[in-house]
Amino acid sequence: MYGMGSSPAAKTTWPELVGLTAEEAERKIKEEKPGAQIQVVQPDCFVTMDFRQNRVRLHVDSFGKIERAPRIG
């Protein structure tokens, strides 16, 4: 369990998903963060720099595999 008065920190990054397909990664993220808005980012695509607490971007390679750790933002 957790210490007195503490709770588990909300997860903000998923390094263990690197190498999985976007579909596999999305399923795992939504198991842990059901309200997450998943955004798949293709190679060489631009993204906005705004921060959103409920958004997780999945940066994929040309084979559709996660190439960097997904994170909230």
C-alpha positions as CSV (number, residue, x, y, z in Angstrom):
1,M,0.0,0.0,0.0
2,Y,0.9,3.6,0.2
3,G,2.2,5.7,3.2
4,M,-0.1,7.6,5.4
5,G,-1.9,10.3,3.6
6,S,-0.3,9.6,0.3
7,S,-1.9,8.4,-2.9
8,P,-0.3,7.0,-6.1
9,A,0.9,9.8,-8.4
10,A,-1.1,10.1,-11.6
11,K,0.9,8.6,-14.5
12,T,2.0,11.1,-17.0
13,T,4.3,9.1,-19.4
14,W,4.3,5.5,-20.7
15,P,7.9,4.6,-21.8
16,E,7.0,0.9,-21.7
17,L,4.8,1.4,-24.8
18,V,7.6,2.3,-27.2
19,G,7.7,-0.3,-30.0
20,L,4.0,-1.2,-29.8
21,T,1.4,-0.3,-32.4
22,A,-0.6,2.8,-31.9
23,E,-3.7,0.7,-31.3
24,E,-2.0,-1.4,-28.6
25,A,-0.7,1.7,-26.9
26,E,-4.1,3.5,-27.0
27,R,-5.8,0.5,-25.4
28,K,-3.2,0.4,-22.6
29,I,-3.3,4.1,-21.9
30,K,-7.1,4.1,-21.8
31,E,-7.0,1.3,-19.3
32,E,-5.0,3.5,-16.9
33,K,-6.5,6.9,-18.0
34,P,-10.1,6.3,-19.3
35,G,-10.7,10.0,-20.2
36,A,-7.6,10.4,-22.3
37,Q,-7.9,11.9,-25.7
38,I,-5.4,10.0,-27.9
39,Q,-3.8,11.7,-30.8
40,V,-1.6,9.7,-33.2
41,V,1.2,11.8,-34.8
42,Q,2.6,10.5,-38.0
43,P,6.3,11.0,-38.9
44,D,7.3,14.5,-39.9
45,C,4.0,16.0,-38.8
46,F,3.8,19.2,-36.8
47,V,1.9,19.5,-33.6
48,T,0.7,22.5,-31.5
49,M,2.7,23.4,-28.4
50,D,-0.3,23.9,-26.2
51,F,-0.6,21.7,-23.1
52,R,-3.8,19.7,-22.5
53,Q,-4.1,17.6,-19.3
54,N,-6.3,15.0,-21.0
55,R,-4.3,14.6,-24.3
56,V,-1.8,11.9,-25.0
57,R,0.1,12.0,-28.3
58,L,1.4,8.8,-29.8
59,H,4.4,9.6,-32.1
60,V,4.6,6.7,-34.6
61,D,7.2,5.7,-37.1
62,S,6.6,4.8,-40.7
63,F,5.5,1.3,-39.6
64,G,2.9,2.6,-37.2
65,K,5.0,1.7,-34.1
66,I,5.4,4.1,-31.1
67,E,8.8,5.7,-31.5
68,R,9.0,7.8,-28.3
69,A,7.4,7.5,-24.9
70,P,3.8,8.8,-25.0
71,R,3.1,11.6,-22.5
72,I,0.3,13.8,-21.3
73,G,0.2,17.2,-22.9
